[in-house]
Amino acid sequence: MLSDYFPPHFGGGVEHVTSMLCKGLVQRNHTVFVMAVRTCPSPLKETDGGLTIRRIRGIDLTPRLGLQQTASIPVMYSIARAIHEFKPDIIHAHNLFFRTTEATALLKPFIKVPLVTTLHLGKLESEGRIFSTLVKIYESTMGNLIVRRSDHVIAVSNAVADHARSISHASTPVTVIPNGVDSHVFRPPRNGKPIGKTVLFVGRLISNKGPETLIKAIPWVLLRHPDTKFVFVGDGPLLDRLKTKVDQMDILHAVSFLGTRHDVPDQMRHATLFVRPSFTEGMPLTVLEAMASALPVIATPVGGTPELLKDSTCGHLVPVGDSSALANAIVYMLDNRFAAIEMGNRGRELVQDGYSWEFIVEQTERVYQEEINRR
């Protein structure tokens, strides 16, 4: 299992997905060897039952770039050595833009082991013209190479699958396996919803997650519901700028920035609704977690989010970057609490049926076996 990020580092969804996959595979009696970049203080070598973790020396560039990126000089050598030592039956890389994925694709002609690559993101076209141009160049070169050299691609949503096929017209099979959620951890409160009005945002404070869109919507919501509280859980390079904007807009009394928290399930149980105004997505874990918590969701129609919200039966979709539409959707939810509760209940039913980690691990295992059988 290859991922630039792996616990104890937490800052994005990929490390959580890879961690849950590893745990599920070990529970199904597989031996799992993880290669990750050491992005925070943690042991270079770690073993826990059927799970072995090796961390490659490197640095985390996320605080400077705003997007999850690492730099590691020994990454290719370390992966080649680990493959020779571990002799895996299958190699599973995560994220088109990770150094570990690039290195494995470059090594693929010398490796006689099936390579499965999971793509976690769809189109990245909303960070400005220069950024979009750089992404397109990367995807048409290295991205194309990664897809072509993979024996199988897993996409976390249908939108991501379509994007994978647009990157490369190779015959690489693409299978959609969504992210999962633990509906026992993320669940509604046992004693009913709190009486107050709390709008919750959970995610990295970077531009493509849309926190600024929500900040701009807050004054409009407060005109109709002045007792509403807005809670931001997460950290990132935009934090200081967002705090300055909140101060300038004179809405400090209504906004809380809690930073990185380990009690996200509790935060969701105390919220009234969940907002994710992203510019880009794959299959957002926090939306799944909010739905499992029976929270109505307001989000944007990007990546796999529309597949989750099922034609707005579990929440509302608003145009990307449209703070006015977002404010109107929040006001609607607060005006129509019964309808909002019904949306939340439908969302929980949906994720319980098809997004359990047990189901996700089983589907991933089938892809592994399919590729092993081809050999």
Secondary structure in CASP SS format (residue, H / E / C, confidence):
PFRMAT SS
TARGET T0000
AUTHOR 0000-0000-0000
METHOD secondary structure of the structure
MODEL  1
M C 1.00
L E 1.00
S C 1.00
D C 1.00
Y C 1.00
F C 1.00
P C 1.00
P C 1.00
H C 1.00
F C 1.00
G C 1.00
G C 1.00
G H 1.00
V H 1.00
E H 1.00
H H 1.00
V H 1.00
T H 1.00
S H 1.00
M H 1.00
L H 1.00
C H 1.00
K H 1.00
G H 1.00
L H 1.00
V H 1.00
Q H 1.00
R C 1.00
N C 1.00
H C 1.00
T C 1.00
V E 1.00
F E 1.00
V E 1.00
M E 1.00
A E 1.00
V E 1.00
R E 1.00
T C 1.00
C C 1.00
P C 1.00
S C 1.00
P C 1.00
L C 1.00
K E 1.00
E E 1.00
T E 1.00
D E 1.00
G C 1.00
G C 1.00
L E 1.00
T E 1.00
I E 1.00
R E 1.00
R E 1.00
I E 1.00
R E 1.00
G C 1.00
I E 1.00
D E 1.00
L C 1.00
T H 1.00
P H 1.00
R H 1.00
L H 1.00
G C 1.00
L C 1.00
Q C 1.00
Q C 1.00
T E 1.00
A E 1.00
S C 1.00
I C 1.00
P C 1.00
V H 1.00
M H 1.00
Y H 1.00
S H 1.00
I H 1.00
A H 1.00
R H 1.00
A H 1.00
I H 1.00
H H 1.00
E H 1.00
F H 1.00
K C 1.00
P C 1.00
D C 1.00
I C 1.00
I E 1.00
H E 1.00
A E 1.00
H E 1.00
N C 1.00
L C 1.00
F C 1.00
F C 1.00
R H 1.00
T H 1.00
T H 1.00
E H 1.00
A H 1.00
T H 1.00
A H 1.00
L H 1.00
L H 1.00
K H 1.00
P H 1.00
F H 1.00
I C 1.00
K C 1.00
V C 1.00
P C 1.00
L E 1.00
V E 1.00
T E 1.00
T E 1.00
L E 1.00
H C 1.00
L C 1.00
G C 1.00
K C 1.00
L C 1.00
E C 1.00
S C 1.00
E C 1.00
G C 1.00
R H 1.00
I H 1.00
F H 1.00
S H 1.00
T H 1.00
L H 1.00
V H 1.00
K H 1.00
I H 1.00
Y H 1.00
E H 1.00
S H 1.00
T H 1.00
M H 1.00
G H 1.00
N H 1.00
L H 1.00
I H 1.00
V H 1.00
R H 1.00
R H 1.00
S C 1.00
D C 1.00
H E 1.00
V E 1.00
I E 1.00
A E 1.00
V C 1.00
S C 1.00
N H 1.00
A H 1.00
V H 1.00
A H 1.00
D H 1.00
H H 1.00
A H 1.00
R H 1.00
S H 1.00
I H 1.00
S C 1.00
H C 1.00
A C 1.00
S C 1.00
T C 1.00
P C 1.00
V E 1.00
T E 1.00
V E 1.00
I C 1.00
P C 1.00
N C 1.00
G C 1.00
V C 1.00
D C 1.00
S C 1.00
H C 1.00
V C 1.00
F C 1.00
R C 1.00
P C 1.00
P C 1.00
R C 1.00
N C 1.00
G C 1.00
K C 1.00
P C 1.00
I C 1.00
G C 1.00
K C 1.00
T E 1.00
V E 1.00
L E 1.00
F E 1.00
V E 1.00
G C 1.00
R C 1.00
L C 1.00
I C 1.00
S H 1.00
N H 1.00
K H 1.00
G C 1.00
P H 1.00
E H 1.00
T H 1.00
L H 1.00
I H 1.00
K H 1.00
A H 1.00
I H 1.00
P H 1.00
W H 1.00
V H 1.00
L H 1.00
L H 1.00
R H 1.00
H C 1.00
P C 1.00
D C 1.00
T C 1.00
K E 1.00
F E 1.00
V E 1.00
F E 1.00
V E 1.00
G E 1.00
D C 1.00
G C 1.00
P C 1.00
L C 1.00
L H 1.00
D H 1.00
R H 1.00
L H 1.00
K H 1.00
T H 1.00
K H 1.00
V H 1.00
D H 1.00
Q H 1.00
M C 1.00
D C 1.00
I C 1.00
L H 1.00
H H 1.00
A H 1.00
V E 1.00
S E 1.00
F E 1.00
L E 1.00
G E 1.00
T C 1.00
R C 1.00
H C 1.00
D C 1.00
V H 1.00
P H 1.00
D H 1.00
Q H 1.00
M H 1.00
R H 1.00
H C 1.00
A C 1.00
T C 1.00
L E 1.00
F E 1.00
V E 1.00
R E 1.00
P C 1.00
S C 1.00
F C 1.00
T C 1.00
E C 1.00
G C 1.00
M C 1.00
P C 1.00
L H 1.00
T H 1.00
V H 1.00
L H 1.00
E H 1.00
A H 1.00
M H 1.00
A H 1.00
S C 1.00
A C 1.00
L C 1.00
P C 1.00
V E 1.00
I E 1.00
A E 1.00
T C 1.00
P C 1.00
V C 1.00
G C 1.00
G C 1.00
T H 1.00
P H 1.00
E H 1.00
L H 1.00
L H 1.00
K C 1.00
D C 1.00
S C 1.00
T C 1.00
C C 1.00
G E 1.00
H E 1.00
L E 1.00
V C 1.00
P C 1.00
V C 1.00
G C 1.00
D C 1.00
S H 1.00
S H 1.00
A H 1.00
L H 1.00
A H 1.00
N H 1.00
A H 1.00
I H 1.00
V H 1.00
Y H 1.00
M H 1.00
L H 1.00
D H 1.00
N C 1.00
R H 1.00
F H 1.00
A H 1.00
A H 1.00
I H 1.00
E H 1.00
M H 1.00
G H 1.00
N H 1.00
R H 1.00
G H 1.00
R H 1.00
E H 1.00
L H 1.00
V H 1.00
Q H 1.00
D H 1.00
G H 1.00
Y C 1.00
S C 1.00
W H 1.00
E H 1.00
F H 1.00
I H 1.00
V H 1.00
E H 1.00
Q H 1.00
T H 1.00
E H 1.00
R H 1.00
V H 1.00
Y H 1.00
Q H 1.00
E H 1.00
E H 1.00
I H 1.00
N H 1.00
R H 1.00
R C 1.00
END
